[in-house]
Amino acid sequence: MNKQIIITALLAIVSMEVMAQTDSTTVKKDSTIWSQTMDGVTVKAQRQFIKQEIDRIGYDVQADEESKTQTVMDMLRKVPMVTIDGEENILVKGNSDYKIYKNGHLDPSLTKNAKEILKSMPASAVKRIEVITDPGAREDAEGVNAILNIVMMDTKKMEGVTGSVSGNYGTLNNPGLGAYLTTQFGKAILSVDYGYNYMSKKSTTTNGYIERTFVESGNTQKIISESANPGYIHYADINASYDIDTLNLLSASFGGYFYKIDVQGGAPISMFNSLGNPIYSYTESYWLPSYNHNSWNGRLDYEHKTHRKGELLTLSYMLALTRQHSEQEDNYTNTQNVPFSYTGLLVNTREHFTEHTFQADYIRPLWEGHKLEIGAKYIDRRNNSNSGQEYYHSTLPSTSTAFDHSTQIGAAYADYMYNKDKWSARAGLRYEYSYLKGCYPDGSSNDFDKHLNDWVPQASVKYQISDGQSLKLGYNTSITRPGITYLNPAVVSMPASINYGMPQLVSTRQQTLSLTYMYIGRQLTLQLVPQYSYYHNGIGSLIYSQGDVRFSTYGNNLRQHRWQMEGYAQWKPFDGTTLIANLNFTDNDAKNLDANLSQHTDNLYYYVNLSQKLPWKLTATAYTFGQIGHSPMNIYAYSRQWNRYAFTLQRSFLSDDRLTVRLLACAPFHKDMHYKTRTTQGDIIGWGDNITAANGRYFKISVSYRFGKLKARVKKTETTIENSDEVGGIVKGQ
């Protein structure tokens, strides 16, 4: 009912907007709207936030005044088709199956740890954020449903040095710093960005309650937990380009992040029988004396243009590295009738990821409005892990598991593009051959390998109904492969839970069909995107019990059919007033074949932002975001509805508004904001409730300063490498 009211209201506003346009002359050029009235000469320029192309939707970050002091994470909430869930996980087109690019190429380190990096990255260093809704045969590569592309600042000419610095501090004692710098040396242009974010114990504290009932025995486990992960994160990128001559360009980049955290927590854990009588109890306390994670990637591109306009050859190489090491120590005290014999344990895990990618791309204009792109790609991807577990004061033997997994991928593609008059279209086909091999260096199990052949088609067509209205139909197929976290067979055994990966997992194929309506008027921008997607061998969780112990692993066991309605509106009813609404309604049907369970959920993610310019160059903003209905976590559980809200006041100073200050009040009327989950089926049912300090009441001040002249850009080749197939890789531990 809520979505029907919202859509009806938006369509009514569109009707009034179209009628209003018949009374004035409107000329649209690029993303700026010029209106001319008949009473004298009054010209108004209004810079639009949204721009649509056949394969992507772009949000102009620099057109948004709030970008001067906000982070990229803040800006993402305003981008069509992007939502943030209750645990600050970024969702694109309603799910987590996507990759993140920076300046048009895959950024492996950013993709693996987007949440922390984008909360630190200043939006003032970003030009626009794009959602590539229909990746072509080249970009679709090993396939995702969508691509989130962060385009950094650029301009036209170079004069001296330009850059920006920013900082913030809040009542949760979590300061952050960011800097961006660009300069030129002859034919070479260099840009550097750096960020730092400190995560205090106060800002990362989470209090939780979990209640699990084991269906077979009727026994109930209760956990009252408190945890924190204070630490820090550094990220940095260096981009450089060199004009060899007018037809040849060499560009390179290197970047990544490093973080170190001090994970600590504990919980009293108790088990009761069906009558409520205690069976056993103990207190768990854990910490990670050694936990560090770093991820780096480098890229080199050579671009050659011919004298034929638009003809281009690009040769690319990319190296991606991720290293993660953790030691988790658990101690158990206050034990009463516990079903285990040890007093603690130590889990030591090392995971390495190395990837080499070589790619060649060739673009050839055929005749007016027609263009062909072909290319080839080779990926050498290697994962290895070594996990060990040692029990304290017990006769149980220590365990150790070494596992190596490699994937060799060869691919070729062809992409055809058409653009003439009111029509534009794109169609492509990609072939991929994959060889996967798993090895156990310690001889604990038999090695295995697998050969896969995949055809990946995609197509889209767009019709420009009028200057302000367009309609696009799109279809794509995507392939997703499991990462080392899902594949690692090492068994991590705790007193109440046992977790392990599944090395036999294979790739998943998903089909998506979408229809996009876009309207851009003088005061209103509207996008509506109904879409349908499905897959039949998705990677899903498998959770079961043996006795009163919870087991967790993965399998190619998930079938899913999903209907979605993406909605976005930007309305400017008065001078200085802007209302933004970003909505995602999802109807999801899933079935887990291994567990023989089905799940149906409906949910609406929403973000509503009201901004008003005030006297004395002040801008006030109020926004709210959250979830209505139930969002699936896995086949067994879902998250319940939740809501967040905040208020900001912002002002710029000095010439050209170089200095900007912003005050933020997050949830000022609620100390705690809850995030609740419920498990309704399977061997274990129950519920959970988490309260994280960063989701409750706090206050923050942010300051940014621009210096120099913004007249430089680091040149980048027009095509480069994107690897976008992997899920369940090395990510930050929760």
Residue pairs with C-beta under 8 A, 6 or more apart in sequence:
2 604
2 628
3 565
3 567
3 583
3 585
3 604
6 567
6 581
6 583
7 528
7 565
7 567
10 526
10 528
10 567
10 569
13 524
13 526
13 569
13 571
14 519
14 521
14 524
14 526
17 519
17 521
17 522
17 523
17 524
18 521
20 522
20 523
21 468
21 521
21 522
24 35
24 36
24 37
24 38
24 522
25 35
25 36
26 33
26 34
26 35
26 467
26 468
26 522
27 33
27 34
27 36
28 34
28 467
28 468
28 520
31 47
31 48
31 50
31 51
31 60
31 63
32 45
32 46
32 47
32 48
33 45
33 46
33 48
33 520
33 522
34 43
34 44
34 45
35 43
35 44
35 46
35 522
36 42
36 43
46 522
46 572
47 60
47 63
48 60
48 63
48 520
48 525
48 570
49 59
49 60
49 63
49 64
49 78
49 525
49 570
49 580
50 57
50 58
50 59
50 60
50 80
50 520
50 525
50 527
50 568
50 570
51 57
51 58
51 60
51 128
52 58
52 470
52 472
52 516
52 518
52 520
52 527
54 134
54 419
54 424
54 425
54 426
54 460
54 462
54 472
55 132
55 133
55 134
55 135
55 136
55 426
55 460
56 130
56 131
56 132
56 133
56 134
56 149
57 79
57 80
57 81
57 130
57 131
57 133
57 527
58 128
58 129
58 130
58 131
59 75
59 78
59 79
59 80
59 128
59 129
59 130
60 127
60 128
61 67
61 75
61 123
61 126
61 127
61 128
61 129
62 126
62 127
62 128
62 153
64 75
64 78
64 123
65 611
65 619
65 650
66 74
66 75
66 123
66 611
66 619
66 621
66 648
66 650
66 662
67 75
67 123
67 124
67 126
68 123
68 124
68 650
68 652
68 657
68 660
68 662
68 704
69 122
69 124
69 166
69 168
69 650
69 660
69 661
69 662
69 702
69 703
69 704
70 122
70 123
70 662
70 702
71 118
71 119
71 120
71 121
71 122
71 123
71 176
72 118
72 121
72 122
72 123
72 126
72 129
72 150
73 84
73 88
73 115
73 118
73 119
73 121
74 123
75 123
75 126
75 129
76 82
76 84
76 90
76 118
76 129
77 83
77 84
77 582
77 607
77 609
77 623
77 625
78 580
78 582
78 607
78 609
79 129
79 131
79 582
80 131
80 527
80 566
80 568
80 582
81 92
81 93
81 131
81 133
81 146
81 529
81 566
81 568
81 584
82 90
82 91
82 92
82 129
82 131
82 148
82 582
83 90
83 91
83 94
83 582
83 584
83 605
83 607
84 90
84 91
84 607
84 625
85 91
85 605
85 627
85 631
85 639
86 626
86 627
86 639
86 642
86 675
86 695
87 675
87 692
88 115
88 119
88 694
89 96
89 115
90 96
90 114
90 115
90 118
90 148
91 584
91 605
92 98
92 131
92 145
92 146
92 148
93 131
93 133
93 145
93 146
93 531
93 564
93 566
93 584
94 562
94 564
94 566
94 584
94 586
94 605
95 145
95 562
96 727
97 144
97 145
97 478
97 480
97 510
97 727
98 144
98 145
98 146
98 147
98 148
98 724
99 106
99 111
99 144
99 147
99 148
99 722
99 723
99 724
100 106
100 107
100 110
100 111
100 114
100 147
100 148
100 149
100 150
101 107
101 132
101 147
101 148
101 149
101 150
101 722
102 110
102 149
102 150
102 151
102 152
102 237
103 149
103 150
103 151
103 152
103 239
103 716
104 149
104 151
104 716
104 719
104 720
105 299
105 318
105 716
105 720
105 721
105 722
106 318
106 721
106 722
106 723
106 724
107 150
107 255
107 297
108 295
108 297
108 320
108 322
108 355
108 723
109 117
109 235
109 255
109 256
109 257
109 295
109 296
109 297
109 320
109 322
110 117
110 118
110 150
110 257
112 295
112 322
112 729
112 730
112 731
112 732
113 233
113 257
113 259
113 293
113 295
113 731
113 732
115 732
116 197
116 233
116 257
116 259
116 732
117 195
117 233
117 235
117 257
119 176
119 197
120 176
120 178
120 195
120 196
120 197
120 233
120 235
121 178
121 193
121 195
121 235
122 164
122 166
122 178
122 180
122 195
122 704
124 153
124 164
124 166
124 180
124 704
124 706
125 152
125 153
125 164
125 178
125 180
125 193
126 150
126 151
126 152
126 153
127 151
127 152
127 153
127 154
128 151
129 148
129 149
129 150
129 151
130 147
130 148
130 149
130 151
131 146
131 147
131 148
131 149
132 139
132 146
132 147
132 148
132 149
133 146
133 474
133 514
133 516
133 529
134 426
134 458
134 460
134 474
134 476
134 514
135 141
135 143
135 144
135 146
135 147
135 458
135 476
135 724
136 373
136 415
136 426
136 428
136 458
137 373
137 413
137 414
137 415
137 428
137 429
137 430
137 456
137 457
137 458
138 361
138 373
138 375
138 413
138 415
138 428
138 430
138 719
139 147
139 722
139 724
140 428
140 430
140 456
140 458
140 476
140 477
140 478
140 724
141 377
141 411
141 430
141 722
141 723
141 724
141 725
142 379
142 409
142 411
142 432
142 479
142 480
142 481
142 723
142 724
142 725
142 726
143 456
143 477
143 478
143 479
143 480
143 509
143 510
143 724
143 725
144 478
144 480
144 724
144 725
145 476
145 478
145 510
145 512
145 533
147 722
147 724
152 180
152 191
152 193
152 239
153 180
153 182
153 710
153 713
154 712
154 713
154 714
155 710
155 711
155 712
155 713
156 711
156 713
157 711
157 712
158 183
158 184
158 189
158 711
158 712
159 709
159 711
159 712
160 183
160 708
160 709
161 181
161 182
161 183
161 707
161 708
162 181
162 182
162 183
162 706
162 707
162 708
162 709
162 710
162 711
162 712
163 179
163 180
163 181
163 182
163 706
163 707
163 708
164 178
164 179
164 180
164 704
164 705
164 706
164 707
165 177
165 178
165 179
165 180
165 704
165 705
165 707
166 177
166 178
166 179
166 702
166 703
166 704
166 705
167 175
167 176
167 177
167 178
167 702
167 703
167 704
168 175
168 176
168 700
168 701
168 702
168 703
169 175
169 176
169 700
169 701
170 203
170 664
170 698
170 699
170 700
170 701
171 698
171 699
171 700
172 200
172 202
172 203
172 693
172 694
172 698
173 200
173 202
173 203
174 197
174 198
174 199
174 200
174 202
174 203
174 694
175 197
175 198
176 195
176 196
176 197
176 198
177 195
177 196
177 197
178 193
178 194
178 195
178 196
179 192
179 193
179 194
179 195
180 191
180 192
180 193
181 191
181 192
181 193
182 189
182 190
182 191
182 192
182 712
182 713
182 714
183 189
183 190
183 191
183 712
184 190
184 712
187 242
187 243
187 244
188 240
188 241
188 242
189 240
189 241
189 712
189 713
189 714
189 715
190 238
190 239
190 240
190 714
191 238
191 239
191 240
191 712
191 714
192 236
192 237
192 238
192 239
193 236
193 237
194 234
194 235
194 236
195 233
195 234
195 235
195 236
196 232
196 233
196 234
197 232
197 233
198 231
198 232
199 229
199 230
199 231
199 232
199 233
199 261
200 230
201 228
201 230
202 693
203 693
203 694
203 698
204 228
204 229
204 230
204 692
204 693
204 694
205 226
205 227
205 228
205 692
205 693
206 225
206 226
206 227
206 228
206 690
206 691
206 692
206 693
207 225
207 226
207 690
207 691
208 223
208 224
208 225
208 226
208 227
208 688
208 689
208 690
208 691
209 222
209 223
209 224
209 225
209 688
209 689
210 221
210 222
210 223
210 225
210 686
210 687
210 688
211 220
211 221
211 222
211 223
211 686
211 687
211 688
212 220
212 221
212 223
212 550
212 679
212 684
212 685
212 686
213 219
213 220
213 221
213 684
213 685
213 686
214 220
214 221
214 545
214 547
214 548
214 683
214 684
215 545
215 682
215 683
215 684
215 685
216 545
216 683
217 274
217 547
217 548
218 273
218 274
219 271
219 272
219 273
219 274
219 279
219 548
220 271
220 272
220 273
220 274
220 686
221 269
221 270
221 271
221 496
221 548
222 269
222 270
222 271
222 272
223 267
223 268
223 269
224 267
224 268
225 265
225 266
225 267
226 265
226 266
226 267
227 263
227 264
227 265
227 266
228 263
228 264
228 265
229 261
229 262
229 263
229 264
230 261
230 262
231 259
231 260
231 261
231 262
232 259
232 260
232 261
233 257
233 258
233 259
234 257
234 258
234 259
235 255
235 256
235 257
235 258
236 255
236 256
236 257
237 253
237 254
237 255
237 256
238 253
238 254
238 255
239 251
239 252
239 253
239 255
239 714
239 716
240 251
240 252
240 253
240 714
241 249
241 250
241 251
241 252
241 714
241 715
241 716
242 249
242 250
242 251
243 249
243 715
244 250
246 305
247 304
247 305
247 306
247 307
248 302
248 303
248 304
248 305
249 302
249 303
249 715
249 717
250 300
250 301
250 302
250 303
251 300
251 301
251 303
251 714
251 715
251 716
251 717
252 298
252 299
252 300
252 301
253 298
253 299
254 296
254 297
254 298
254 299
255 296
255 297
256 294
256 295
256 296
256 297
256 321
257 294
257 295
258 292
258 293
258 294
259 292
259 293
259 294
259 732
260 291
260 292
260 293
261 288
261 291
262 287
262 288
262 291
263 286
263 287
263 288
263 291
263 328
263 733
264 286
264 287
264 288
265 285
265 286
265 287
266 283
266 284
266 285
266 286
267 283
267 284
268 281
268 282
268 283
268 284
268 334
269 281
269 282
269 283
269 284
269 495
269 496
270 278
270 280
270 281
271 278
271 279
271 280
271 281
271 548
272 278
272 279
273 279
278 336
279 337
280 335
280 336
280 337
280 338
280 339
281 334
281 335
281 336
281 337
281 338
282 332
282 333
282 334
282 335
282 336
282 338
282 495
283 332
283 333
283 334
284 330
284 331
284 332
284 495
285 330
285 331
285 333
286 328
286 329
286 330
286 331
287 328
287 329
288 326
288 327
288 328
288 329
289 327
289 329
290 325
290 326
290 327
291 325
291 326
291 327
291 328
291 733
292 324
292 325
293 322
293 323
293 324
293 325
293 730
293 732
294 322
294 323
294 324
295 320
295 321
295 322
295 323
295 730
296 320
296 321
296 322
297 318
297 319
297 320
297 321
298 318
298 319
299 316
299 317
299 318
299 319
299 720
299 721
300 316
300 317
300 318
301 314
301 315
301 316
301 716
301 717
301 720
302 314
302 315
302 316
302 717
303 312
303 313
303 314
303 717
303 718
303 719
304 312
304 313
304 314
305 311
305 312
306 312
306 313
308 365
309 365
310 363
310 365
310 371
311 363
311 364
311 365
312 361
312 362
312 363
312 718
312 719
313 360
313 361
313 362
313 363
314 359
314 360
314 361
314 362
314 717
314 718
314 719
314 720
315 359
315 360
316 357
316 358
316 359
316 360
316 361
316 717
316 719
316 720
316 721
317 356
317 357
317 358
317 359
317 721
318 355
318 356
318 357
318 359
318 720
318 721
318 723
319 354
319 355
319 356
319 357
320 353
320 354
320 355
320 357
320 723
321 353
321 354
321 355
322 351
322 352
322 353
322 729
322 730
323 351
323 352
323 353
324 349
324 350
324 351
324 352
324 730
325 349
325 350
325 351
326 347
326 348
326 349
326 733
327 346
327 347
327 348
327 349
328 346
328 347
329 344
329 345
329 346
330 344
330 345
330 346
330 347
330 494
331 343
331 344
331 392
332 338
332 340
332 342
332 343
332 344
332 495
333 343
335 343
338 495
339 495
339 548
340 495
341 394
341 395
341 396
342 391
342 392
342 393
342 394
342 396
343 392
343 393
343 394
344 391
344 392
344 393
345 389
345 390
345 391
345 392
345 493
345 494
346 389
346 390
346 392
347 387
347 388
347 389
347 492
348 387
348 388
348 389
348 390
349 385
349 386
349 387
349 388
349 490
350 385
350 386
350 387
351 383
351 384
351 385
351 484
351 485
351 488
351 730
352 382
352 383
352 384
352 385
353 381
353 382
353 383
353 483
353 484
353 729
353 730
354 381
354 382
355 379
355 380
355 381
355 382
355 723
356 379
356 380
357 377
357 378
357 379
357 380
357 721
357 723
358 377
358 378
359 375
359 376
359 377
359 378
359 720
359 721
360 375
360 376
360 377
361 373
361 374
361 375
361 719
362 373
362 374
362 375
363 371
363 372
363 373
363 718
363 719
364 371
364 372
364 373
364 374
365 371
366 372
368 420
369 418
369 419
369 420
370 416
370 417
370 418
371 416
371 417
371 418
371 419
372 414
372 415
372 416
372 417
373 413
373 414
373 415
373 416
373 417
373 428
374 412
374 413
374 414
374 415
375 412
375 413
375 719
376 410
376 411
376 412
376 413
377 409
377 410
377 411
377 412
377 413
377 721
378 408
378 409
378 410
378 411
379 407
379 408
379 409
379 723
380 406
380 408
381 406
381 407
381 408
381 409
381 726
382 404
382 405
382 406
382 407
383 404
383 405
383 406
383 483
383 484
383 487
383 729
384 402
384 403
384 404
384 405
384 484
385 401
385 402
385 403
385 484
385 488
385 490
386 400
386 401
386 402
386 403
387 400
387 401
387 488
387 490
387 492
388 398
388 399
388 400
388 401
389 398
389 399
389 400
389 491
389 492
389 493
390 398
391 398
399 491
399 493
400 442
401 440
401 442
401 444
401 488
401 489
401 490
401 491
402 440
402 441
402 442
402 444
403 438
403 439
403 440
403 487
403 488
403 489
403 490
403 503
404 438
404 439
404 440
404 441
405 436
405 437
405 438
405 439
405 484
405 487
405 503
406 436
406 437
406 439
407 434
407 435
407 436
407 437
407 481
408 434
408 435
409 432
409 433
409 434
409 435
410 432
410 433
411 430
411 431
411 432
411 433
412 430
412 431
413 428
413 429
413 430
413 431
414 428
414 429
415 426
415 427
415 428
416 426
416 427
416 428
417 424
417 425
417 426
418 424
418 425
418 426
419 425
422 463
422 464
422 465
423 461
423 462
423 463
423 464
424 461
424 462
424 464
425 459
425 460
425 461
425 462
426 458
426 459
426 460
426 461
427 458
427 459
427 460
428 457
428 458
428 459
429 455
429 456
429 457
429 458
430 455
430 456
430 457
431 453
431 454
431 455
431 456
432 452
432 453
432 454
432 455
432 456
432 479
433 451
433 452
433 453
434 450
434 451
434 452
434 453
434 454
434 481
434 507
435 449
435 450
435 451
435 452
436 449
436 450
436 452
436 506
437 447
437 448
437 449
437 450
438 447
438 448
438 449
438 487
438 503
439 447
440 446
440 447
445 489
448 503
448 504
450 506
452 506
452 507
454 479
454 507
454 509
456 477
456 478
456 479
457 475
457 476
457 477
458 474
458 475
458 476
458 477
459 474
459 475
459 476
460 472
460 473
460 474
460 475
460 476
461 472
461 473
461 474
462 470
462 471
462 472
462 473
463 470
463 471
463 472
464 470
465 471
468 519
468 520
468 521
469 517
469 518
469 519
469 520
470 516
470 517
470 518
471 515
471 516
471 517
471 518
472 515
472 516
472 518
473 514
473 515
473 516
474 512
474 513
474 514
474 515
474 516
475 511
475 512
475 513
475 514
476 511
476 512
477 509
477 510
477 511
477 512
478 509
478 510
478 512
479 507
479 508
479 509
479 725
480 507
480 508
480 510
480 539
480 725
480 726
480 727
481 507
481 508
481 725
481 726
481 727
482 505
482 506
482 507
482 539
482 554
482 726
482 727
482 728
483 726
483 727
483 728
483 729
483 730
484 728
484 729
484 730
485 501
485 728
485 729
485 730
485 731
486 501
486 502
486 505
486 539
486 554
486 727
486 728
487 501
487 502
487 503
487 505
487 728
488 500
488 501
488 503
489 500
489 501
489 502
489 503
490 500
490 501
491 498
491 499
491 500
492 498
492 499
492 500
496 548
496 549
496 550
497 549
497 550
497 551
497 552
498 549
498 550
498 551
498 552
499 551
499 552
499 553
500 552
500 553
501 553
501 554
502 553
502 554
502 555
505 539
505 554
505 555
505 556
506 537
506 556
507 725
508 535
508 537
508 538
508 539
508 556
509 535
509 536
509 537
510 533
510 534
510 535
510 538
511 533
511 534
511 535
512 531
512 532
512 533
513 531
513 532
513 533
514 529
514 530
514 531
514 532
515 529
515 530
515 531
516 527
516 528
516 529
517 526
517 527
517 528
517 529
518 526
518 527
519 525
519 526
519 527
523 571
523 572
523 573
524 569
524 570
524 571
524 572
525 568
525 569
525 570
525 571
526 568
526 569
526 570
527 566
527 567
527 568
527 569
528 565
528 566
528 567
529 564
529 565
529 566
529 567
530 563
530 564
530 565
530 566
531 563
531 564
531 565
531 566
532 561
532 562
532 563
532 564
533 560
533 561
533 562
533 564
534 559
534 560
534 561
534 562
535 558
535 559
535 560
536 559
537 556
537 558
537 559
538 556
538 557
538 558
538 559
538 560
539 554
539 555
539 556
539 558
539 727
539 728
540 554
540 555
540 556
540 557
540 558
540 590
540 592
540 594
540 634
540 635
541 552
541 553
541 554
541 592
541 634
541 635
541 636
542 552
542 553
542 554
542 555
542 557
542 592
542 594
542 595
543 550
543 551
543 552
543 595
543 634
543 636
543 682
543 683
543 684
544 551
544 595
544 682
544 683
545 551
545 683
545 684
550 684
554 728
555 594
557 592
557 593
557 594
557 595
558 590
558 591
558 592
558 593
558 635
559 590
559 591
559 593
560 588
560 589
560 590
560 591
561 588
561 589
561 590
562 586
562 587
562 588
562 589
563 586
563 587
563 588
564 584
564 585
564 586
564 587
565 583
565 584
565 585
566 583
566 584
567 581
567 582
567 583
567 584
567 585
568 581
568 582
568 583
569 579
569 580
569 581
570 578
570 579
570 580
571 578
571 579
571 580
572 578
572 579
573 579
575 613
576 612
576 613
576 614
577 610
577 611
577 612
577 613
578 609
578 610
578 611
578 612
579 608
579 609
579 610
579 611
580 607
580 608
580 609
580 610
580 611
581 606
581 607
581 608
581 609
582 606
582 607
582 608
583 604
583 605
583 606
583 607
584 604
584 605
584 606
585 602
585 603
585 604
586 601
586 602
586 603
586 604
586 605
586 631
587 600
587 601
587 602
588 599
588 600
588 601
588 602
588 603
588 632
589 598
589 599
589 600
590 598
590 599
590 600
590 632
590 635
591 597
591 598
591 599
591 635
592 598
592 599
592 635
595 635
595 636
595 682
597 635
597 636
597 681
597 682
598 635
599 632
599 635
599 636
599 638
599 681
601 629
601 630
601 631
601 632
601 638
602 629
602 630
603 627
603 628
603 629
603 630
603 631
604 627
604 628
604 629
605 625
605 626
605 627
605 631
606 624
606 625
606 626
606 627
606 628
607 623
607 624
607 625
608 623
608 624
608 625
609 621
609 622
609 623
610 621
610 622
610 623
611 619
611 620
611 621
612 619
612 620
612 621
613 619
614 620
616 651
617 651
617 652
617 657
618 649
618 650
618 651
619 649
619 650
619 651
620 647
620 648
620 649
620 650
621 647
621 648
621 649
621 650
622 645
622 646
622 647
623 645
623 646
624 643
624 644
624 645
624 646
625 643
625 644
625 645
626 641
626 642
626 643
626 644
627 639
627 641
627 642
627 643
628 641
629 641
630 638
630 639
630 640
630 641
631 638
631 639
632 638
633 639
633 677
635 681
635 682
636 679
636 680
636 681
636 682
636 684
637 677
637 678
637 679
637 680
638 677
638 678
638 680
639 675
639 676
639 677
640 676
640 677
640 678
642 673
642 674
642 675
642 676
643 673
644 666
644 667
644 673
644 695
645 666
645 667
646 664
646 665
646 666
646 667
647 664
647 665
647 668
648 662
648 663
648 664
648 665
649 662
649 663
650 660
650 661
650 662
650 663
651 660
651 661
652 658
652 659
652 660
652 661
653 659
653 660
653 661
656 706
658 705
658 706
658 707
659 703
659 704
659 705
660 703
660 704
660 705
661 701
661 702
661 703
662 701
662 702
662 703
663 699
663 700
663 701
664 699
664 700
664 701
664 702
665 699
666 696
666 697
666 698
666 699
666 700
667 673
667 695
667 696
667 697
667 698
668 697
668 699
669 697
670 696
670 697
671 696
671 697
672 691
672 696
672 697
673 691
673 692
673 695
673 696
674 689
674 690
674 691
675 689
675 690
675 691
675 692
675 695
676 687
676 688
676 689
676 690
677 687
677 688
677 689
678 686
678 687
678 688
679 685
679 686
679 687
679 688
